[in-house]
Amino acid sequence: MQVQLLDVKAQYNENNLRDEVMPLIDEICSNQAFVGGKKIEDFEAAIAEYSGCKYACGVSSGSDALIISLMVEGIGAGDEVITTPFTFFATVGAIWRVGAKPVFVDIDPEDFNINPELIESKITPNTKAIMPVHLYGQMAKMDKIMAIAKKHNLIVIEDAAQAIGSEYLNKRAGSYGDYGCFSFYPSKNLGAFGDAGIVTTNDEEKYERLKMFRNHGADPKTRYTHKFVGGNFRLDALQAAILHVKLKYLDKWSAARQSNAVEYKQLFAASKIGGKVRLPITTEGITRHIYNQFCILVEDGKRDALQAALGRAGIGSAVYYPLSLHLQECFADLGHKEGDFPISEKMSRKILALPIYPEATSEQRKCVVSEIEKFLIG
């Protein structure tokens, strides 16, 4: 049986999105109103409300959401930003791009997120911000992180690219920190028809600065007058309109992912696999896990062979992420070596993501678990 890791065509076709999206695209094309305007403002307001925030500023991608948040705070050369080495490249790439130094903290082995207990030891006089990542749809322990930030007067930028709608202690991703950064890359739970992102905040002054920085730092009241050096980080009206349509289905899709995760756990429990894989753990305080990914841990030395076997059986899987960022060649100047962040490195050797998208069928999940059992047990 063929089982894709992700099937975005199924989402588009099964939800009849064409009937809602195409008239909007035609309207925007007819009006030739591609930059700025009400489509963007309406979507921003909807995301702010959905995320439990006062404001949201649409930007060109999740990566640019991180970069613009750092820029608005004036974080750059000589500054340090504490984050995790176990994440997508953009998290650390954004810090590097603005000239600041990423300072790594190892992860909690249960939720794969930054370990709050290790953060304070990494704070120096040059530390300006903490950038936690809500990995795979499960939020980091934001109460502890915010307490540390408050104690040391640090900015908190939530990398919530994989976590829209997730909750910790009944508060949503993006509503804890000074900034919440979201990606709408097509593979995300809420995906655009290309690149798109947004930044949430509860601070009006930060919001106004975000709007200026996304448009080259221009003062909106005086044309061609620039208060800051920003960038071209604008969200396209086409993407905003499409995302606004899809947003009303997001809770249904998240519920399907949650249901799929429950079935996976039941299937694994009923199998003979036993302790040969570790299933995702929902940690204490998590009140909503949205399963951007369903990642298992495979016993040492067997992950790559299992992935190859699944591929031969027509089953998609992926490794998020095979090499911790402190070991990436482009960050060699930071001076890290293998063994510096052992939990992150261990997870990189064991992690494997299985198909969890909403439209996947029960038969497909049974097939996935059956093939894993066949490989591990024989």
C-alpha positions in Angstrom: 0.0 0.0 0.0 1.3 3.5 -0.9 1.3 5.9 2.1 2.7 9.3 1.5 4.3 11.2 4.4 2.1 14.1 3.5 -0.6 14.5 0.8 -1.5 18.2 0.3 -3.5 17.3 -2.7 -5.9 15.3 -0.6 -6.5 18.3 1.7 -7.2 20.5 -1.3 -9.5 18.0 -3.1 -11.4 16.4 -0.1 -12.3 19.7 1.4 -13.5 21.3 -1.9 -11.1 24.2 -1.3 -11.1 24.9 -5.0 -14.7 26.2 -4.8 -13.8 28.7 -2.2 -10.2 29.7 -3.2 -10.5 30.1 -6.9 -13.1 32.9 -6.8 -10.9 34.8 -4.3 -7.9 34.4 -6.6 -9.9 35.7 -9.5 -11.2 38.6 -7.5 -7.7 39.6 -6.5 -6.4 39.2 -10.0 -9.3 41.3 -11.4 -8.6 44.1 -9.0 -4.8 43.7 -9.3 -4.6 44.3 -5.6 -1.6 42.0 -4.7 0.2 44.0 -2.0 -1.4 45.3 1.2 -5.1 45.9 1.7 -8.1 44.4 3.4 -7.4 40.7 2.6 -4.3 40.9 4.6 -5.8 42.9 7.5 -8.7 40.5 7.8 -6.4 37.5 7.9 -4.1 39.2 10.5 -7.1 39.9 12.7 -8.3 36.3 12.4 -4.9 34.9 13.4 -4.5 37.3 16.3 -7.9 36.1 17.6 -7.1 32.4 17.0 -3.8 32.7 18.8 -5.1 34.6 21.7 -3.1 37.7 20.9 -3.9 41.4 20.4 -2.0 41.8 17.1 -0.6 39.9 14.2 1.6 41.1 11.4 1.7 39.1 8.1 5.1 38.5 6.6 6.7 36.7 3.7 7.7 33.5 5.5 8.3 31.8 8.8 12.0 32.5 8.4 11.4 36.2 7.9 9.1 36.2 10.9 12.1 35.3 13.1 14.4 37.7 11.3 12.0 40.7 11.6 11.4 40.0 15.3 15.1 40.1 16.0 15.5 43.2 13.8 12.7 45.1 15.6 14.5 44.5 18.9 17.8 45.8 17.5 19.5 42.4 18.1 22.7 42.1 16.1 26.5 42.0 16.3 27.8 41.3 19.8 24.4 40.1 21.1 23.6 36.5 22.1 20.3 34.6 21.6 19.7 31.4 23.5 18.0 28.6 21.5 18.0 24.9 20.7 20.3 23.0 18.4 17.5 20.5 17.6 15.3 22.4 15.2 14.8 23.4 11.5 17.7 25.5 10.2 15.8 28.7 10.0 15.7 29.1 13.8 19.4 29.5 14.1 19.9 30.9 10.6 17.8 33.9 11.6 20.0 34.7 14.6 23.1 34.3 12.4 21.6 36.5 9.6 21.2 39.5 11.9 24.8 39.1 13.1 24.0 37.8 16.6 25.5 34.7 18.2 23.3 31.6 18.7 23.9 30.1 22.1 22.7 26.5 22.3 20.9 24.7 25.2 20.3 21.0 25.0 16.8 19.6 24.8 14.4 17.7 27.1 14.4 14.0 25.9 10.6 13.8 26.4 9.3 16.6 24.3 12.4 17.4 22.2 12.1 21.1 23.2 14.6 23.3 24.9 15.3 22.3 28.5 14.4 25.3 30.7 16.5 23.9 33.5 19.7 24.5 31.4 18.9 28.0 30.2 20.1 30.2 33.1 23.6 28.8 33.1 24.0 30.1 29.5 23.0 33.7 30.2 25.8 36.3 29.9 25.8 40.1 29.9 25.5 39.8 26.1 22.3 37.7 26.2 19.4 39.6 24.7 16.8 37.0 23.9 15.6 33.4 24.3 14.1 31.7 21.2 12.3 28.5 22.2 10.9 26.2 19.5 7.6 24.4 19.8 8.7 21.3 18.0 6.4 18.9 16.2 3.3 20.7 17.4 4.0 20.5 21.2 4.8 23.7 23.1 7.9 24.2 25.2 7.5 24.8 28.9 6.7 28.5 28.5 5.9 29.3 32.1 9.5 28.4 33.2 11.0 30.2 30.2 9.0 33.4 30.7 10.0 33.4 34.4 13.7 33.2 33.4 13.3 35.9 30.8 11.5 38.2 33.3 14.2 37.7 35.9 17.0 38.6 33.4 15.0 41.2 31.4 15.2 39.2 28.1 13.1 39.2 25.0 11.3 36.0 24.2 10.7 35.1 20.5 8.6 31.9 20.2 9.4 29.9 17.1 5.9 28.5 16.6 6.3 27.5 13.0 5.1 24.0 13.7 2.6 24.8 16.4 -0.3 27.0 15.4 -3.2 26.3 17.8 -1.2 24.3 20.2 -1.6 25.1 23.9 0.4 24.9 27.1 -1.5 25.6 30.3 -4.4 26.6 28.2 -2.5 29.4 26.5 -1.8 29.2 22.8 1.5 29.2 21.0 2.6 32.7 20.2 0.8 34.3 23.1 3.4 33.9 25.8 6.5 35.7 24.4 7.1 39.2 23.1 6.7 37.7 19.6 5.2 34.5 18.2 6.6 33.5 14.8 4.5 31.2 12.5 5.2 29.6 9.2 2.5 28.8 6.6 4.8 26.8 4.3 2.6 24.3 2.4 3.5 21.3 4.6 2.4 23.1 7.8 -0.9 22.3 9.5 -2.1 25.6 8.0 -0.3 25.8 4.7 -0.3 28.5 2.0 0.1 28.1 -1.7 3.8 29.0 -1.3 5.7 30.8 1.3 4.0 32.9 4.0 4.3 33.7 7.7 3.0 35.9 10.5 4.2 37.4 13.8 1.9 37.8 16.8 2.4 40.1 19.7 0.5 41.7 22.6 2.5 44.9 22.5 1.1 47.7 20.4 4.5 49.5 20.0 6.2 46.3 18.8 3.3 45.7 16.4 3.7 49.2 14.8 7.4 48.6 14.4 6.8 45.2 12.8 4.6 46.9 10.2 7.3 49.4 9.4 10.1 46.9 9.3 8.3 44.6 6.9 8.1 47.5 4.4 11.8 48.6 4.4 11.3 50.5 7.7 9.1 53.1 6.0 7.0 55.5 8.0 3.4 54.7 6.9 2.4 58.3 7.4 5.1 59.9 5.2 5.8 58.3 1.8 9.5 57.5 1.1 10.5 58.4 4.7 12.3 55.6 6.5 12.6 55.5 10.3 14.5 52.2 10.2 16.3 49.9 7.8 13.9 47.1 7.5 13.3 44.7 4.7 10.9 43.5 2.1 9.0 41.1 4.4 5.4 41.7 3.1 2.8 39.0 3.0 1.0 38.7 -0.4 -2.7 39.4 -0.5 -3.2 36.1 -2.5 -1.6 34.1 0.3 -3.6 35.9 3.0 -6.9 35.3 1.3 -6.1 31.6 0.8 -5.0 31.1 4.3 -8.1 32.9 5.7 -10.2 30.4 3.9 -8.2 27.4 5.2 -8.1 28.8 8.8 -11.8 27.9 9.4 -10.9 24.2 8.7 -7.8 24.2 10.9 -9.4 22.9 14.1 -11.0 20.1 12.2 -7.7 19.2 10.7 -5.9 19.4 14.0 -8.6 17.1 15.6 -8.0 14.6 12.8 -4.3 14.6 13.5 -5.0 14.1 17.2 -7.3 11.2 16.4 -4.7 9.7 14.1 -2.1 9.9 16.8 -4.4 8.1 19.2 -4.9 5.3 16.7 -1.2 5.0 16.1 -0.6 4.6 19.8 -3.3 1.9 20.0 -1.8 0.0 17.1 1.7 0.1 18.5 0.4 -1.1 21.9 -1.4 -4.0 20.2 1.7 -5.0 18.2 4.7 -7.0 19.2 7.1 -4.1 18.8 7.2 -3.4 22.6 10.1 -1.3 23.7 11.8 -1.3 20.3 10.3 2.1 19.5 9.3 5.0 21.8 6.1 6.9 20.9 5.6 10.6 21.3 5.0 11.8 24.8 2.6 14.5 25.7 4.3 16.3 28.6 2.8 17.8 31.7 1.1 21.1 31.1 0.3 20.5 27.4 -3.4 21.1 27.0 -3.4 20.8 23.2 -0.9 19.0 21.0 -1.5 19.6 17.3 0.8 16.9 15.9 2.6 18.7 13.1 4.6 15.5 13.1 4.2 12.1 14.7 7.8 11.1 15.6 8.9 7.8 17.0 12.3 7.0 18.4 13.9 3.8 17.0 16.5 1.8 18.9 20.1 2.6 18.2 21.4 1.7 14.8 18.2 0.7 13.2 16.5 4.0 12.2 18.0 4.4 8.8 17.5 0.7 7.9 13.8 1.0 9.0 13.3 4.1 6.9 14.8 2.3 3.9 12.5 -0.7 4.5 9.4 1.6 4.7 10.4 3.3 1.5 10.6 -0.1 -0.3 7.1 -0.8 1.0 5.8 2.5 -0.5 5.6 4.2 2.9 6.8 7.8 3.3 8.8 8.9 6.4 11.3 11.6 7.3 14.0 12.4 9.7 13.5 15.8 11.5 16.5 16.4 12.0 19.5 14.2 11.1 22.2 16.6 12.2 22.0 18.9 15.1 22.7 22.5 14.2 25.8 22.9 16.4 27.5 20.4 14.1 26.5 22.0 10.8 29.5 23.2 8.8 28.2 26.7 8.4 28.3 27.2 12.2 31.8 25.8 12.7 33.0 29.2 14.0 31.0 28.6 17.1 33.5 26.0 18.1 31.2 23.2 19.0 32.1 19.5 18.7 30.3 16.2 18.8 29.2 15.4 22.4 28.5 19.1 23.4 24.7 18.5 23.3 24.3 14.8 23.8 20.5 14.6 24.0 20.1 16.5 20.8 22.6 14.3 19.0 21.0 11.1 20.4 17.6 12.2 19.1 19.1 13.0 15.6 20.2 9.3 15.4 16.8 7.9 16.5 14.0 10.1 15.3 11.6 9.2 12.5 8.4 10.9 11.4 5.5 8.8 10.2 2.5 9.9 8.1 0.0 11.9 10.4 -1.8 14.2 7.9 -5.6 14.5 8.5 -6.8 12.7 5.4 -4.7 9.6 5.9 -6.9 6.5 6.5 -7.0 4.0 9.2 -5.9 1.3 6.8 -2.8 3.3 5.9 -1.9 3.6 9.6 -2.3 -0.1 10.1 -0.1 -0.7 7.1 2.6 1.6 8.5 2.7 -0.1 11.9 2.6 -3.6 10.3 5.6 -2.8 8.2 7.5 -1.4 11.2 6.6 -4.6 13.1 7.7 -6.8 10.2 11.1 -5.0 10.1 11.8 -4.9 13.8 10.3 -8.3 14.8 10.5 -10.3 11.6 
